[in-house]
Amino acid sequence: MLKKKEIQVEDILLSLFARIEEVEERVKAYIFLDKEKILKEAKQERKKDLSFEIPVSVKDNICVENEPTRCASRILEGFKPPYDATVIKRLRQVGAILFGKTNMDEFAFGSSTETSAYQITRNPWNLEYVPGGSSGGSAAAVAADEAILALGSDTGGSIRQPAALCGIVGFKPTYGRVSRYGLIAFGSSLEQIGTLSKDVRDSALLLQVIAGFDEQDSTSSPLPVPDYLKYLEKGIKGFRIGIPEEYFISGLDKGVKERIEEAIKVFEGLGAKCTRVHLPHSKYALAVYYIIAPAEASSNLLRFDGVEYGLRKEEKDLFRMYEKTREEGFGKEAKRRIILGTYVLSKGYYEQYYSRAEKVRRLIIEDFRKVFEECDLLLAPTSPTPAWKIGEKIDNPLQMYLSDIFTIPANLAGIPAISVPCGFSEGLPVGLQILGRSFEEEKVLQAAYAYEQSTDWHRQRAKI
């Protein structure tokens, strides 16, 4: 409609603002939204006649110049980055409209968006339930029609899991495919910026804009970026698809299992050959992740000390200032992970925990490498359960951590993975996860699109 000049970008923005006015008080997806600035930028972009004048909402841990970027934490109160993240620069270059900052678990520490220092985001399908996390604000905004597209970050499933719980599409690209420059770090060897959207085509469009080499990011890959849209219509006839036995554990929700089994039949009907495969070391992935991720987090969060930016609690001496600032600035889950990470990196425990975890990580990577010699893709549940009630797991960290059991292996291995809607369990959305070889996002998108076009789950909307 924009290309045909049937509407202006301002029409889209005003429509979103009207929807936000209607439902945001209940959903609480955004923690910063400057309507006047957004409309002003839209007028400036329209004069340039650019190709992608679409509003894109941004998770609060991705830097946007001169906009509050707080990682939903008190310790970054008042911080406005003096620069744009690379993904933001690339969006600006094609004319995208930056549309507010979305709520998240503090520093991406969580699976429910309940650890935010500012508010609890709610699932648009049932406001008594969590939207997942840590990109819960982005997922809820898209699911509630408060956003068209959104960026998130995925360290252990933080895009795919909330996408599954909110009934939308969430895509984590290969580690290195999208620049991490300007993403406030949690787990530097694990996290990747990705997309949240209403359908697979929109994810492909957004990924096309943000993907590619960035000399400002030492982990960025120089490999060329394919034209993702060209692959969507190719179908999956002849694809070899593996079904990992280890993802069908005893704790898997009955409704989730049934929806995944139904999805497998759809893939077979589309001409794919589905076979059972094994990833024997994936059972250790959760334990490995909760050693490596907190270790990297404790190192990355050392920089937040009240000296250069963010919260500062004035005290008589420097040490007490550090102590008071971090005590008041970090929430309970952030403190838990900092302490855990510092412990596993400390003298006497580094070899016992961190070093061994990295060795097991190598075995997990090798499992995927062997499986992908025989298979083009893998199919699995995204989350072992649908969304749960707000407050149900917040006081039980181990139960909360288990919600990422199926998403974490992809981050440890650095491979691409997408979650697409595949039905409902007890009235709440269920996500199907498709995993692929490193830097083969096009195959993942191809399969996700083929499945999506054979079902109508992505057309279902939350009745909020």
C-alpha positions in Angstrom: 0.0 0.0 0.0 2.9 2.3 0.7 4.6 1.5 -2.6 1.3 2.2 -4.4 0.9 5.5 -2.6 -2.5 4.3 -1.2 -1.3 5.3 2.3 1.4 7.4 3.9 3.7 6.1 6.6 2.0 8.5 9.0 -1.3 6.5 8.5 0.5 3.4 9.8 1.9 5.3 12.7 -1.4 6.8 13.7 -3.1 3.4 13.5 -0.4 2.0 15.8 -0.8 4.9 18.2 -4.5 4.3 18.3 -4.0 0.6 19.1 -1.5 1.4 21.8 -4.0 3.9 23.3 -6.5 1.1 23.4 -4.5 -1.8 24.8 -1.1 -0.7 26.2 -2.4 0.0 29.7 -3.2 -3.7 29.9 -0.3 -5.3 27.9 2.6 -3.0 29.0 4.9 -3.8 26.1 6.7 -0.5 25.9 8.9 1.3 28.4 9.7 4.3 26.1 7.7 5.8 23.3 8.1 9.3 22.0 5.1 9.9 19.6 6.2 13.4 18.5 9.7 12.3 17.7 8.5 9.3 15.7 6.1 11.4 13.6 8.8 14.0 13.0 11.2 11.3 11.8 8.6 9.8 9.6 8.1 13.2 7.8 11.8 13.4 7.2 12.1 9.9 5.9 9.2 10.4 3.5 11.1 13.2 1.8 13.9 10.8 0.9 11.6 8.3 -0.9 13.2 5.3 0.8 12.3 1.6 0.4 11.4 0.4 4.0 9.2 3.1 5.7 8.0 0.5 8.2 7.9 1.1 12.0 10.2 -1.3 13.9 10.1 -1.5 17.7 13.4 -2.1 19.5 14.2 -4.1 22.6 15.6 -2.0 25.3 19.1 -3.5 25.2 19.8 -2.2 21.7 21.4 1.2 21.5 19.5 4.0 19.8 21.2 7.4 19.7 19.8 9.9 22.3 17.0 7.5 23.4 16.8 5.9 26.8 18.4 2.4 26.6 18.3 0.9 30.1 18.1 -2.9 29.6 15.0 -2.5 31.9 17.4 -1.9 34.8 17.6 0.8 37.4 21.4 0.9 37.1 21.1 2.4 33.6 18.6 5.1 34.5 19.3 8.3 32.6 21.6 6.6 30.0 21.1 7.8 26.4 23.7 6.2 24.0 25.7 8.7 22.0 25.6 6.3 19.0 23.3 3.9 17.1 23.8 0.1 17.1 24.8 -1.2 13.7 21.3 -2.7 13.2 19.8 0.7 13.9 22.1 2.4 11.4 21.0 -0.2 8.8 17.3 0.4 9.5 17.8 4.1 9.2 19.6 3.7 5.9 16.5 2.1 4.3 14.0 4.4 5.8 12.6 2.3 8.7 10.9 4.2 11.5 12.3 3.5 15.0 9.2 2.9 17.1 9.9 3.0 20.8 11.8 0.7 23.2 10.1 -2.5 24.4 10.2 -4.0 27.9 12.4 -7.0 28.7 13.8 -9.0 31.6 16.5 -6.9 33.3 19.7 -7.3 31.2 17.9 -10.2 29.4 18.0 -12.3 32.6 14.8 -14.2 32.5 12.2 -16.1 30.6 9.0 -14.2 31.5 9.7 -10.4 31.4 8.9 -10.4 35.1 12.4 -9.3 36.2 12.1 -5.8 34.5 12.7 -3.0 37.0 9.8 -1.0 35.4 6.8 -3.2 34.8 5.5 -6.7 34.0 4.5 -7.2 30.4 1.4 -9.4 29.9 0.6 -12.0 27.3 -2.1 -10.6 24.8 -3.7 -14.1 24.6 -4.5 -14.0 28.3 -3.4 -11.1 30.4 -3.0 -13.2 33.5 -0.1 -15.1 31.8 3.5 -14.2 30.9 4.6 -13.3 27.4 7.8 -15.2 27.8 11.2 -13.5 27.8 13.5 -11.9 27.8 12.2 -10.2 24.6 8.7 -10.4 26.0 7.9 -6.7 25.3 8.8 -7.1 21.6 6.8 -10.3 21.3 3.7 -8.9 23.1 3.8 -5.7 21.1 3.7 -7.6 17.8 1.1 -10.1 19.1 -1.2 -7.3 20.4 -0.9 -5.4 17.0 1.0 -2.6 18.9 3.9 -3.2 16.5 4.4 -4.4 12.9 8.0 -5.6 13.3 10.3 -5.8 16.3 14.0 -6.5 17.1 15.0 -8.7 20.0 18.1 -10.4 21.3 18.4 -14.2 21.8 21.0 -15.5 24.3 19.3 -18.7 25.2 16.0 -18.5 23.5 14.9 -15.0 24.3 13.4 -14.4 20.8 12.0 -17.8 20.0 10.5 -18.6 23.4 8.4 -15.4 23.7 7.4 -15.7 20.1 6.1 -19.2 20.8 4.2 -18.1 23.9 2.7 -15.1 22.1 1.8 -16.9 18.8 4.1 -15.0 16.5 7.3 -15.7 14.4 10.7 -15.3 16.1 14.0 -15.8 14.3 17.5 -16.1 15.8 20.1 -16.0 13.0 23.5 -17.7 13.0 26.0 -16.3 15.5 27.9 -13.7 13.5 25.3 -13.1 10.8 24.0 -9.9 12.4 26.3 -7.3 14.1 26.2 -7.2 17.9 27.8 -3.7 17.9 25.5 -1.6 20.1 23.8 -4.6 21.8 24.5 -4.2 25.5 26.2 -7.4 26.3 24.9 -10.3 28.5 26.6 -13.5 27.1 29.0 -12.4 24.4 29.6 -15.8 22.9 25.9 -16.7 22.8 23.7 -13.7 22.0 22.4 -12.6 18.6 20.0 -9.9 17.5 17.0 -11.2 15.6 13.5 -10.6 14.5 9.9 -10.8 15.7 7.1 -10.6 13.3 3.6 -11.7 12.4 4.7 -14.0 9.6 7.8 -15.5 8.0 8.0 -13.2 5.0 8.3 -10.2 7.4 11.1 -11.9 9.3 12.9 -12.5 6.0 12.5 -8.8 5.0 13.8 -7.5 8.3 16.7 -9.9 8.4 17.7 -8.9 4.9 18.1 -5.3 6.2 20.1 -6.0 9.4 22.3 -8.9 8.3 25.8 -8.6 7.0 29.5 -8.0 8.0 30.3 -5.2 10.3 34.0 -4.2 10.9 33.0 -2.8 14.3 32.1 -6.3 15.5 35.0 -8.8 15.8 32.5 -11.7 15.9 30.8 -10.5 12.7 31.0 -12.9 9.7 32.2 -11.7 6.3 30.1 -14.4 4.5 27.8 -12.9 1.8 24.1 -12.5 2.7 21.7 -14.4 0.4 18.5 -12.9 -0.9 16.2 -14.5 1.6 13.0 -13.7 -0.2 14.0 -15.7 -3.3 14.1 -18.9 -1.2 10.6 -18.6 0.4 8.6 -20.0 -2.5 10.9 -23.0 -3.3 9.1 -25.5 -1.1 10.8 -28.4 0.9 10.2 -31.4 -1.3 13.1 -33.8 -0.8 14.3 -32.1 2.4 15.8 -34.5 5.0 14.4 -33.4 8.4 15.6 -34.7 11.7 13.3 -35.1 14.8 15.7 -35.1 17.9 14.5 -37.7 20.4 16.0 -35.7 23.2 13.5 -32.8 22.7 10.6 -35.1 23.5 11.2 -35.5 27.2 8.7 -36.7 29.9 8.0 -33.1 31.1 6.7 -32.0 27.6 3.2 -30.6 27.8 0.7 -33.0 26.2 -0.9 -30.3 24.0 2.6 -29.1 22.9 3.6 -32.7 21.9 0.4 -33.2 20.0 0.9 -29.9 18.0 4.5 -30.8 17.1 3.5 -34.3 16.0 0.8 -32.7 13.8 3.3 -30.3 12.3 5.7 -33.2 11.5 2.9 -34.7 9.4 2.4 -31.4 7.6 6.1 -31.4 6.6 5.8 -35.0 5.4 2.8 -34.0 3.4 4.9 -31.3 1.8 7.4 -33.9 0.5 10.0 -33.8 3.3 11.4 -37.0 4.7 11.3 -36.9 8.5 13.5 -39.3 10.6 14.3 -39.6 14.2 17.8 -38.5 15.2 19.9 -38.1 18.3 21.7 -35.2 20.0 23.1 -37.1 22.9 24.8 -34.3 24.7 21.9 -31.8 24.5 20.7 -33.1 27.9 23.6 -31.3 29.4 22.9 -28.0 27.5 20.9 -26.4 30.3 23.6 -27.0 32.9 26.3 -25.9 30.5 24.4 -22.7 29.6 23.9 -21.7 33.3 27.6 -21.9 33.9 28.8 -20.1 30.7 26.1 -17.5 30.5 26.4 -16.2 34.1 30.2 -16.3 33.8 30.0 -14.0 30.7 27.3 -11.9 32.4 29.3 -11.3 35.5 32.3 -10.1 33.4 30.2 -7.9 31.1 28.3 -6.3 34.0 31.5 -5.2 35.8 31.3 -1.9 33.8 28.2 -0.8 35.5 29.7 0.8 38.6 28.2 4.3 38.8 31.3 6.1 37.5 30.7 6.9 33.9 27.0 6.5 33.2 23.7 5.4 34.6 22.8 5.3 38.3 25.3 6.7 40.9 24.7 6.6 44.6 27.0 9.2 46.3 28.9 7.9 49.3 31.9 9.0 51.4 34.3 6.6 49.8 34.7 5.0 46.3 34.2 1.4 47.4 31.0 2.2 49.2 29.8 4.1 46.2 30.3 1.0 44.0 28.6 -1.2 46.6 25.6 1.1 47.1 25.1 1.7 43.3 25.1 -1.9 42.4 23.0 -2.9 45.4 20.3 -0.5 44.4 20.8 -0.6 40.7 20.6 -4.4 40.0 17.5 -6.5 40.6 17.3 -9.9 42.3 17.9 -12.0 39.2 20.8 -9.9 38.0 22.5 -10.2 41.4 21.9 -14.0 41.3 23.6 -14.4 37.9 26.5 -12.0 38.7 27.2 -14.0 41.9 26.9 -17.4 40.2 29.1 -16.2 37.3 31.8 -14.8 39.6 31.8 -18.1 41.6 32.3 -20.4 38.5 35.2 -18.1 37.3 36.9 -17.9 40.7 40.2 -19.6 41.6 39.6 -23.3 42.4 36.3 -23.5 40.5 37.2 -22.3 37.0 38.6 -25.7 36.0 35.9 -27.6 37.9 32.9 -25.7 36.3 33.6 -23.2 33.6 36.4 -25.1 31.8 34.4 -28.4 31.9 31.3 -26.6 30.6 33.2 -25.3 27.6 34.4 -28.8 26.8 30.8 -30.1 26.9 29.7 -27.2 24.7 32.2 -28.5 22.1 30.5 -31.9 22.3 27.1 -30.3 21.8 28.4 -28.4 18.7 29.8 -31.7 17.4 26.5 -33.4 17.8 24.8 -30.8 15.6 27.6 -31.1 13.1 27.1 -34.9 12.8 23.3 -34.6 12.5 23.5 -32.0 9.8 25.6 -34.4 7.7 22.5 -36.5 7.4 19.7 -33.8 7.7 19.0 -30.4 6.2 16.9 -29.2 9.2 15.7 -30.2 12.6 12.2 -29.9 14.0 11.4 -29.6 17.7 9.2 -27.8 20.2 10.2 -24.3 21.0 9.0 -24.4 24.6 8.1 -27.4 26.7 4.9 -25.7 27.9 2.6 -22.9 26.8 2.7 -19.6 28.8 2.3 -19.9 32.5 0.6 -17.5 35.0 2.3 -14.4 36.1 4.1 -15.1 39.5 3.9 -18.9 39.1 7.7 -19.4 38.6 9.3 -16.2 39.6 10.3 -17.5 43.0 11.6 -20.8 41.6 14.6 -20.0 39.4 15.2 -23.6 38.4 11.7 -24.0 37.1 12.1 -20.7 35.2 15.4 -21.9 33.7 13.8 -25.1 32.5 11.5 -23.2 30.1 14.6 -22.6 27.9 15.6 -26.2 27.7 14.8 -26.6 24.0 16.1 -23.2 22.8 19.5 -23.1 24.6 21.3 -25.8 22.4 21.0 -23.6 19.3 22.8 -20.7 21.1 25.5 -22.9 22.4 26.1 -24.2 18.9 25.6 -20.8 17.2 23.2 -22.2 14.6 20.1 -20.4 13.2 16.6 -21.3 14.6 13.1 -20.0 14.1 9.8 -20.4 16.0 6.6 -20.4 14.1 3.0 -20.8 15.5 1.7 -24.3 15.2 -1.5 -24.4 17.2 -2.7 -24.1 20.7 -2.7 -26.0 24.0 -5.5 -25.1 26.5 -6.2 -21.9 24.5 -2.6 -20.7 24.6 -0.2 -20.6 21.6 2.4 -23.3 20.8 5.6 -22.8 18.8 7.3 -25.1 16.4 11.1 -24.7 16.3 13.1 -25.2 13.1 16.9 -25.4 13.3 19.4 -25.3 10.5 23.1 -25.4 9.7 25.3 -22.4 10.4 24.7 -19.6 7.9 21.9 -21.4 6.2 19.1 -19.1 7.3 17.6 -19.3 3.9 16.7 -23.0 4.3 15.2 -22.3 7.8 13.1 -19.5 6.3 12.2 -21.7 3.3 10.9 -24.5 5.5 9.1 -22.1 7.9 7.4 -20.4 5.1 6.3 -23.7 3.5 4.8 -24.8 6.8 3.2 -21.4 7.4 1.5 -21.4 3.9 0.1 -24.9 4.6 -1.6 -23.8 7.9 -3.4 -20.8 9.1 -2.0 -20.5 12.7 -0.1 -17.3 11.8 -3.4 -15.6 10.9 -4.8 -16.2 14.4 -4.9 -13.0 16.5 -5.2 -12.4 20.2 -8.7 -11.1 21.1 -7.6 -8.4 23.5 
